[in-house]
Amino acid sequence: MASSIVHLAITNELIKRYSFRDVHRLKYGSVIVDAGYNGNSHLKINVFDGQKKTYDFDSFRQMFGEKMREDDFYLGYYLHLVQDVLYRRFVYDKYHWNPMIPGNVERLHRDYAIVNGYIIKKYNLVNDLLIPENFSEEIINNLAQTTRLWLSIKH
């Protein structure tokens, strides 16, 4: 999966090109997915007899399709999943990156630490994420719990 900085940069670029009802909810939705634990925040499913993983877009649209149409938070969440599929296609399929090789995941995280600074500067990113009011009551929380770190970004 791409880093939260990458997700935020992509979302900011979309905001420049399209109009949204609430850009703060869109941005938060686009990054909160990676904060999920104790559940399946990415709606991962196995395909090709368990040989590959992908995301269950159909289930997401079934559960949150109406919400996506009226609430940019849910659209941002969905966009995150789309971005991850494209990222996985690039990294796994095109470049055959293997997370099972010892040290590869750690190298990937180091790469994020290197490239994130460049992305922040290039796209003029600022931490303007706002936690939606009553976030704990959002139905998306049925997919996974989120870390307190994310809940303490900004109010």
C-alpha positions as CSV (number, residue, x, y, z in Angstrom):
1,M,0.0,0.0,0.0
2,A,1.1,3.6,-0.6
3,S,2.0,5.8,2.3
4,S,-0.6,8.1,3.8
5,I,1.5,11.0,2.4
6,V,1.0,9.6,-1.1
7,H,-2.7,9.1,-0.5
8,L,-3.0,12.7,0.7
9,A,-1.0,14.1,-2.3
10,I,-3.3,12.2,-4.7
11,T,-6.4,13.5,-2.9
12,N,-5.2,17.0,-2.9
13,E,-4.6,16.8,-6.7
14,L,-8.1,15.5,-7.1
15,I,-9.4,18.5,-5.1
16,K,-7.7,20.8,-7.5
17,R,-9.5,19.3,-10.4
18,Y,-12.9,18.4,-9.1
19,S,-15.4,19.9,-6.7
20,F,-16.4,18.1,-3.5
21,R,-18.9,18.9,-0.8
22,D,-16.4,18.6,2.1
23,V,-12.7,18.4,1.3
24,H,-11.8,17.8,5.0
25,R,-14.0,14.7,5.1
26,L,-12.6,13.5,1.8
27,K,-9.0,13.9,3.0
28,Y,-9.7,12.1,6.3
29,G,-11.4,9.3,4.5
30,S,-8.5,8.9,2.1
31,V,-6.0,8.3,5.0
32,I,-8.0,6.7,7.8
33,V,-8.1,3.3,6.0
34,D,-4.4,2.6,6.9
35,A,-5.1,3.3,10.6
36,G,-7.5,0.3,10.8
37,Y,-6.6,-2.7,12.9
38,N,-8.5,-5.5,14.5
39,G,-10.7,-5.9,11.4
40,N,-10.5,-5.6,7.7
41,S,-10.3,-1.9,6.9
42,H,-9.2,-2.7,3.3
43,L,-11.9,-5.3,2.7
44,K,-9.2,-7.7,1.5
45,I,-10.3,-10.9,-0.2
46,N,-8.4,-13.7,-1.8
47,V,-8.7,-14.4,-5.6
48,F,-7.2,-16.8,-8.0
49,D,-7.6,-19.7,-5.6
50,G,-5.9,-17.7,-2.8
51,Q,-2.9,-16.8,-5.0
52,K,-3.6,-13.1,-4.9
53,K,-5.3,-10.6,-2.7
54,T,-7.5,-7.7,-3.8
55,Y,-10.1,-5.5,-2.3
56,D,-13.8,-6.2,-2.3
57,F,-15.1,-3.1,-4.1
58,D,-18.5,-4.7,-4.6
59,S,-19.0,-5.2,-0.9
60,F,-17.9,-1.7,-0.2
61,R,-20.4,-0.3,-2.7
62,Q,-23.1,-2.5,-1.3
63,M,-22.4,-1.3,2.3
64,F,-21.6,2.3,1.6
65,G,-22.7,3.2,-2.0
66,E,-25.4,5.6,-0.9
67,K,-23.1,7.2,1.7
68,M,-20.4,7.6,-1.0
69,R,-22.8,9.6,-3.1
70,E,-23.7,12.0,-0.3
71,D,-20.6,12.0,2.0
72,D,-17.1,12.7,0.8
73,F,-15.6,10.8,3.7
74,Y,-16.9,7.6,2.3
75,L,-15.8,8.6,-1.2
76,G,-12.3,9.3,0.1
77,Y,-12.2,5.9,1.8
78,Y,-13.2,4.3,-1.5
79,L,-10.6,6.3,-3.4
80,H,-7.9,5.1,-1.0
81,L,-8.8,1.5,-1.9
82,V,-8.7,2.3,-5.6
83,Q,-5.3,3.9,-5.2
84,D,-4.0,0.9,-3.3
85,V,-5.1,-1.5,-6.1
86,L,-3.2,0.7,-8.6
87,Y,-0.2,0.8,-6.3
88,R,-0.2,-3.0,-5.8
89,R,-0.5,-3.5,-9.6
90,F,2.6,-1.2,-10.1
91,V,4.7,-2.6,-7.2
92,Y,3.7,-6.3,-7.2
93,D,2.8,-7.0,-10.9
94,K,5.1,-4.6,-12.8
95,Y,8.2,-4.8,-10.6
96,H,7.6,-8.1,-8.9
97,W,8.2,-6.8,-5.4
98,N,8.0,-9.6,-2.8
99,P,7.1,-8.8,0.8
100,M,8.1,-12.3,1.9
101,I,11.8,-11.7,1.2
102,P,13.4,-10.9,4.6
103,G,14.0,-7.1,5.0
104,N,11.8,-6.0,2.0
105,V,9.1,-4.6,4.1
106,E,11.6,-2.7,6.2
107,R,13.3,-1.4,3.1
108,L,9.9,-0.2,1.7
109,H,9.2,1.7,4.9
110,R,12.7,3.3,4.7
111,D,11.9,4.3,1.1
112,Y,8.7,5.9,2.3
113,A,10.7,7.9,4.9
114,I,13.0,9.1,2.1
115,V,10.3,9.9,-0.5
116,N,7.7,11.3,1.8
117,G,9.7,14.5,2.4
118,Y,10.0,15.0,-1.3
119,I,6.3,14.5,-1.9
120,I,5.4,16.9,1.0
121,K,7.6,19.6,-0.5
122,K,6.6,19.0,-4.2
123,Y,2.9,19.0,-3.5
124,N,3.0,21.6,-0.7
125,L,1.3,19.3,1.8
126,V,0.3,20.5,5.2
127,N,-1.3,18.7,8.1
128,D,-4.8,20.1,7.8
129,L,-6.6,16.8,8.5
130,L,-9.6,17.2,10.6
131,I,-11.3,14.4,12.5
132,P,-15.0,14.4,11.6
133,E,-17.2,15.3,14.4
134,N,-18.7,12.2,16.0
135,F,-16.2,10.1,14.0
136,S,-16.6,7.2,16.5
137,E,-20.3,6.9,15.4
138,E,-19.5,6.5,11.6
139,I,-20.7,3.2,10.3
140,I,-17.3,2.7,8.5
141,N,-15.9,1.8,12.0
142,N,-17.7,-1.5,11.7
143,L,-14.9,-2.6,9.3
144,A,-12.1,-2.1,11.8
145,Q,-11.1,-0.2,14.8
146,T,-8.8,2.8,14.3
147,T,-5.7,3.8,16.3
148,R,-5.8,6.5,18.9
149,L,-3.0,8.2,17.0
150,W,-5.3,9.0,14.1
151,L,-8.0,10.1,16.4
152,S,-5.6,12.7,17.9
153,I,-4.5,14.4,14.7
154,K,-6.7,17.6,15.0
155,H,-10.1,18.6,16.1
